[in-house]
Amino acid sequence: MTRLRYVLCLFALTVLHAGQPARAAEGEVADEASADADDAPSAGAGTLALDAPALSKPVRDMLLRHARSLVLREPLTDERSRRRALRRIRREVSDLLATEGYFTPQFDIAGDPPSLRIEPGAQAVIGDVAIEFEGDLAGDTPEHGERREALRMSWRLSAGKPFRQSDWSAAKQALLDDLQARDYAAGSLAGSRAEVDPEAAKVALQVRLDSGPAFRFGDIEAVGLALHDLDLVRRYSSLRPGDPYSVDALLAFERSLQASPYFSSAQISVDRDPARAAATPVTVSVAESSPKKLSFSAGLSSNTGYRGEVGWTQNNLFDRSWLLTSAVRLEQLRQIAFADIMLPPATDGYRDSFGVLAESADIQDLITRRVGVGAVRARVRGDIEIRHSLSLQREQREIDGLVTSTQQSLALNTSWTWRRVDDLFNPRDGWVLNAQVGGGLKGVLSDTNFVRGYLKGQWFLPIGARDQLILRGEAGLTAGAAESLPQDFLFRTGGSTSVRGYDYLALGVRQGSAIVGGRLLGVASVEYVHWMSAQWGAAFFVDAGDAADSRKDFDTAFGVGAGVRWRSPAGPIAFDIAYGEREKTWRPHFSLAIAF
């Protein structure tokens, strides 16, 4: 059989974009082959309609947009004029159809008014695919072989798929991107060939990649620094000189800089010169954030009422890139003033901070006033956040108008948080788990010996395309004399983020007219959410839990209800109405319902 061979180059698609869509003098070219008459443009004088029922509508639309030869240069009054028009159409439309895999089309102009009949023939499919490698990746080590096989497995146009020029170009680019994503920053497409057998309607593909040398990271350089120094930029990087080149590592570095309080934007590039592959410089271009910010905010919470806040932030305290965050927050039930200083990241990834706090609260007839100082060392590694803290606080407790006691503690605490969710702000699938353990010793600035443990989990289970089930649980236990501990180390529950249907922190230990913290906590929640649209959803839930001083005093309180959800950029905002079976009362709750 005679084989007609084509070499389809990358610039073949430029035919589709040359010039403007063809237009008739009085209207668009009509597609008389369309099954839906409403979709067909009206025919005008001096134009050819399409009669091509074997072509899909997207292909017909492409011809109507780009085939300028369908606009006639002269009336088709005789056989000579039809032959001239048909020659122009064959040259142009054949090339256009070839980009969609049709290599044996037949054309004819017939009818009155005339129309162009197209028999496209069989659409070619992918036959053999050969992917070859040059450069360092052509080496014979097992690692090189595994990488070559992985690249071949990632190839998008497998045998039997229809051939289209756009898919062919996209597949080559995707393969090149995969090559350049790791080790081979200067990788290139050394050659490609699409060999067509029109009679068999098959296309054999050949791609040759030149990996070039394997790259390794060199020193980090920075552009755009004025307030801060290069050392601060380097502290946000996990890259080390000599590490293998990786796009993922560069993106992680870029994200960490953009999320920092020091920079409003960051872009990272490397020198792709093969001559510098052994230690390619990493150039970071940054725009620094404003060093000082004064902020005002107001809000409303179903837990603590109306809120107003004034904040002050400074990210270059003492010209040492120390971050100062301070605020005065006034709520109906609680007032807080705090100041925290966070140091730049350490070389091992930890962030150290220290601060002071003063708080006054009147919640469930329990009035507390406390002051505290503390220091925290935190690190995020992958999906795990680890926090070690040391805090000293002194609290004064008032019930029924009497100062009943003063408690003091010096506590060491460690917290682990695992986050495995598909979206941090709007999770649909995954889970979040937090575990804490801490305690203090009597005589070491604490009024009593105590140990405190706490566990909280949240699971997101997708159901179908729009629904999800959310499971939540909390458990806590403190061993020690409750009357000698600040409320921070005891447990109360109730409110919008715990057991709905009850007031904020209304479930705990009754002492006089007040509810105080107990040594035991247990909370469970089941919530079903149906998303009616991308933004709005409806929720139905059952909550249960209590806080008590002992197991025999633990009396589970239930709350049931329903609510609406709105997906905001910061996470779903929830408004719920819940019935508390213990108090036989309906209560509204609203909150930002993100994973903790």
C-alpha positions, 0 to 999 in steps of 0.5 A, a space after each residue: 500500500 502506498 504510504 503518504 507521510 507528513 511531518 507535523 511541526 509545532 507551528 502547524 496550529 498557527 494556521 488556525 490563528 492567522 487573520 480574523 474569522 471569515 465573514 460574508 458581506 451580509 452575514 455569517 457562513 451557514 452550516 447547513 449540515 447542523 442537526 439543530 437549525 437554531 445553531 446554524 448561521 444564516 447563509 449570505 451571498 458569496 459564501 459556501 455553506 457546509 454539508 459535512 454531517 460526518 464532522 463533529 460540531 466543534 470541528 465544523 465550528 472551527 472550519 467556519 471560524 478559520 476557513 477563509 476560502 469559504 468566502 467566495 471570490 467570484 460567483 460559481 456560475 460555471 465549472 471553471 469557477 467551481 474548480 478554482 474555488 475547490 482548489 483553494 478549499 482543498 489547500 486550506 481546509 485539508 490543512 485545517 482538517 489534518 490538525 483534527 486527524 483527518 488526512 483523507 478528506 474529499 470535497 465537492 461543490 454542488 447544489 443551488 445555492 452551492 454548498 461544500 460537501 466534505 467526506 472527511 474519511 476516518 479520523 486517524 488514531 495514535 499507533 506506535 509511540 517512541 520516546 527517546 532520551 539524550 543527555 545525562 538521563 540516557 545513563 545506564 544506572 537503575 535510577 536513570 532507567 526508573 526515571 525514563 520509565 516514569 516519563 514514558 508512563 506519564 505520556 498522555 497520548 497512548 495508542 488508540 486515542 484520536 490524533 489531534 494537533 493540539 493534543 500532540 503539542 500539549 502532550 509534548 509540553 507536558 512531557 517536557 514539564 515533567 522532565 524539567 520538574 526534577 534534576 533537569 532544569 535545562 531539559 529540552 525537546 530535541 526533536 519530534 515527528 508525527 508520521 501519518 499513514 492515511 490509508 491505515 488512519 494511524 499516526 506513529 509518534 516519535 519524541 526525543 528529549 535532551 535532558 542536558 546535565 543534572 542540576 544541583 542548587 547553589 547559593 541563594 541570592 536575593 533582590 529587593 531587600 531594604 529592611 531585612 537581610 539575606 539571612 532572613 530569606 534563607 531561613 525560610 528555605 529548605 534548600 541546601 547547596 548541593 541538593 538536587 534541583 526540584 521545582 516542588 522545592 522551589 515552589 515550597 520556598 516561594 510559598 513560605 516567603 509569600 506566607 511570611 509577614 515580611 514579604 508581600 510577594 516573592 518570585 524565585 528563578 534559577 540559572 538554567 545555563 548548563 555550564 552552571 548545573 553543578 551549583 546553579 544560583 537561586 535568585 529570589 525577587 521579593 517585595 517587602 511588606 509595610 513594616 508597621 500596621 495599625 488595624 481595626 476590626 469589629 465583629 459579633 459572636 454568638 459565644 462572647 457577643 459584640 467585639 471590637 479590636 485595635 491591633 498593632 503589628 511591626 515586623 522589624 522590631 529593633 531592626 532585627 526582623 522580630 515580629 511584634 503582634 499586639 492588640 486590645 480586644 473588647 468583647 461583651 463577655 471578655 476583654 483581652 490585651 496581649 503582645 507577642 514577639 516572634 523571632 525569625 525561623 531558626 535554621 532547624 525550622 523552629 519559630 520561637 516566640 514569647 509574649 504577655 497577656 492580661 484578660 478579664 472575663 465574665 462567663 456563666 457568672 464566673 468572673 476571672 482576671 488573669 495575667 500571664 507570660 509565656 514562650 513557644 517553640 513551634 515547627 511545621 514539618 509536612 502535615 504536622 505542626 509541633 508546639 512546645 510552650 512554657 507559660 506562667 499565669 496567675 488567676 483570680 476567681 470571683 463567684 457571687 460577688 466574692 473573691 473566692 481564690 487565686 491560682 497560679 501555675 507554671 506549665 509545660 505543654 506540648 501539642 501535635 496537630 496533623 492536617 490531612 485535608 484536601 482544602 485547608 479552608 474548605 475541606 471536603 475530604 480528610 481529617 485533622 487531629 490535635 493532641 496535647 499533654 502538659 503539666 506542672 509541679 507544686 513548689 515550682 511556681 505552681 500551687 499543685 501538681 497536675 497533668 493535663 491531656 487533651 485530644 480533638 479530632 475532625 473527620 470530613 467524609 465526602 458523600 456523592 458529588 455534593 454532600 458530606 458527613 462531618 464527625 467531630 470529637 473531643 476528650 480531656 482529662 486533668 489529674 490534680 486539684 481543680 480548686 488550685 488550677 487556673 481555668 485554662 487547665 480545666 474544661 467547660 463546653 457548650 456553644 457554637 463550636 462544641 455542643 450547640 443548643 447551650 450557651 457558651 461554656 454553660 456545661 461544666 461544674 456548678 459552683 454557687 451561681 457559676 459554672 466552673 471548669 471540671 477535670 473531665 471532658 467529652 464531646 461528640 458531634 455528627 453533622 450532615 451537609 448538603 451543598 445546594 450550590 458551590 456557595 450555599 449548603 444546608 446542615 443537620 447535626 446532633 451534638 453531645 457532651 459534658 464537662 465534669 469533675 469525675 466520671 460519676 458526675 458526667 451527664 451527657 447533654 444533647 443538642 440537635 439542630 439545623 443551619 445554613 452554610 456559606 463558603 467564604 474565602 476564609 472558610 464556611 460561615 455557619 448559622 445554626 439553630 439548635 435545641 438543647 434537650 437538657 434546658 428545653 430551649 432553642 438557641 442560635 449559633 454562628 461561627 466560622 466553621 473551618 477545620 481547627 
